[in-house]
């Protein structure tokens, strides 16, 4: 799909394009155990918008993927050449393009719980699916959940590091990390409301600080003596 010279969206207003018949058996289903919506837009193919709902009460959600097309411009005055793209190619692209670049995702044992099943069009078929090696849908689902759990754990680990390195700056914590901690049942200081951590300047040195901490990490000035006393902090006298 990266070889597209000009896509459907660029021509739909200037030329009347019609699609060739597609293979009715060329279908697959993306399955997600991610508790958030996934939205991917492919501007060079049609159809080009893919929305996978957040996993609901059933524990997973699905999106039916059908073949797509893109159009290549030939010589001037000649009709556009339609290039069809299989449902499997599209499903792979949707998952890969969403995952690649995500923090802590390695596309191996740590990644969002997304996968696809070829040749199915209904949830009933998904539930009954087994590949040529006998791997069942339940096994695939369990593997996706494990990979996602590993990803969540890594997100939380990295969030802890960033929280420490930035002296409690809430902007260093991603939305995915907050979701991960919530789904893993963890209680973290950085899970609190952003508004509770609005950064301010130290009165002594001007360094950006988190006001929930009573001592400036840069110049060691006591910012809030009352809170320091409540925490039982003791300071070395000169």
N, C-alpha and C positions, 0 to 999 in steps of 0.2 A: 504493500500500500504506500510505501515511501516513494515509489517510482512514479506516482501519479503526476502528470504534468499540469492538468487542470481538472478539478473535480466537478461533481454535479452541482454543488452550490454556486459555482462561478458561472454556470451556463444556464441555469433553469429560468433566468429572466430574459436571456437573449436568444435562446434556442429552445425548440420544443423537442424534448428527449423522451423516448419511449424505451422501456426495458424489454429485453428478450425474455421468452419463457424461462423459468428457473426450474431446476430439478425439485420435484415435490418431496423427494426423500432426503434432500440436503437440509437437515435441520439438526440443531443440538440445543442443549439446555445448560445455561450457566447456573451453578448452585452456589449460594453464599451463606455462610454462617456468621458473617460480620454484622454486628448490631448497629449498623449505620448504612444509610443509602450510598450506593456507588453510582456516580454519574460520569459517563465518558462520552465525549463528542468527537466524531471522526468527520472532519469537514471535507474530506476528499472522496467520500463514498456516500451512497444512498441505499437504504436509510442510514443515517449517520449519528443518531442520538440513542444512547443505550443507558437505561436507568434500571439498576438492580435494587429492589426494595431492601430495607433493613430486615435482617432475620427476625421473624416474629415469634409467636407462641409455639409454632411447630418446630422451632429450632433452626430452620433454614428458609431461605427464599429462593425463587427461581426467576430466570428471564429466558424466554424462548428466542433463539438466534436463528435468523434465516439468511440466505445468501444475499450479498450486496453487490453493487455495481459501481464502477467509476468509468469515466469517459475520457478517452485520449484524443487530443486534437491531431488530425492528419494534415493534409495539404489544405490550403485556403480554398474554401468553397465546397470541400468534401464533407460528407456527414461524419459525425463523431463516431469513433470506434468504442463500443461498449466492452469493458473488461469485467467479467464476473468474478466475484470473490466468494469462496466457499464459506459456509457457516462456521466450520472449524477454524479457518484462518481468522475470521472476525472474532470468534470467542477467545482465541488465544491472544489476539491483539488487545481486546478490551481488558482482559485480566492483566496482561503484562504491562500495558501502558499505565494502568492504574497503580500497580504495585511498584514498578521500577521508580526509584527515587524516594519512596517512602522511608522515613527514618526507621532504622533498625531492621528493615526488610532485606533478606538475602535471597529471596525467590527459591529457597530450599526448605529448611526446617523451621524458618522464622518468616512468616508472611501472613497476610490476611487470608481467612478461610474461604478462598474462591477456587472453584474448579468447574470443568464442563463435562457433559456427558453427550456423546454423539448419537444421533439417530433417534432421539426421543422428543416427544412434543407435549407430553402431559406429565403432571406430577405423579399420576399413577404409574406411568412407565418409568419414571425416575426411581420410585420406591422399589420397583421390581427389577431394576437394572443389575446386570453382572457382566463384566467384560470377558474377553476371550480366555483370560487366565483364571476366571472364576471369582475375581474380586467383586464383592457386592457393593451396593450403594452405601450400606451401613458402614462398611469398612472405609470407603472413601470419605464418608462424613466424619468418622472418628479421626482419620488422618488429618483432615482439614482443621478440625477443632484443636488437635494437638499442635499443629504448626501455628495456628493463631494464638494459642495459649503461650507458646514459646516466644512469639513476636510480642505479645502483650508484656511478658516478663522482661524482655529486653528493653522495651520502651520505658518501663518503670525504672529499670536499672539506670538507663541513660538519663532519665529525668532526675533521679536522685543526684547524679553527678553534676548535672547542669544547675540544679537548685543550689548545690554547695558552692560551685565555682562562681556563680553570679550573686552570691550572698542573698539568696531568696528572691530573685527577680522573677515574678510570675510570667513575664513574657518569654522566659526561656523554656517554659513547659508547653508542649504541644497539646492540641485538643485530643489527638490520638492517645497520648500518654495519660491524660486525665480519664479518658474512656477505659483504657487498659486497667488502670488502678481500680476503677469502679467495678469492672467486670471480674477482676481477680479478688474482689472483696478486701482491698487494702485501704488503710487509712494513712494518708500522706498530708503533710502540712501544705504542700503545693496544690492540693485538691480543693482548697477553699476558694471562695469567690474572688475573681480578679480584683474587684473593687476593694477588697480587704487588704490588698497588697500594693496600693498605689505608691510608687516610689517617690522619695523626696530627697532633698539635699541635706547633708550634714551641716549643722550650723557652724561647725568649727573649720572644716576643710573643704566643704562643697561637694564631697563625694556622694554619688547616688546611693541611698540606703533604703532598706526595707524597714518601715517604722515599727513593725512588730518586734524588732530586736532593739534592746535598750542601749547597745554600745555600737559605735561606728566601727566597722571592721577595718577601716583604713587608718584613721588617726587614734582610735581607741578612746575617743571622747564619750563620756556617759551622756547619752541623749535623753534618756528617761530614767531618772534616779529612783522614782517610785517603783517602776517595773523591775529595775535591777534589784532593788531591795526585796521585792516579792519573790524574785527568783533565787534569792540568797546568794547573789554574786558578790564576791569579795575582790578587792583591788589592792594591788601592791602600792604602798605609799612610798613616795620619793624620799 
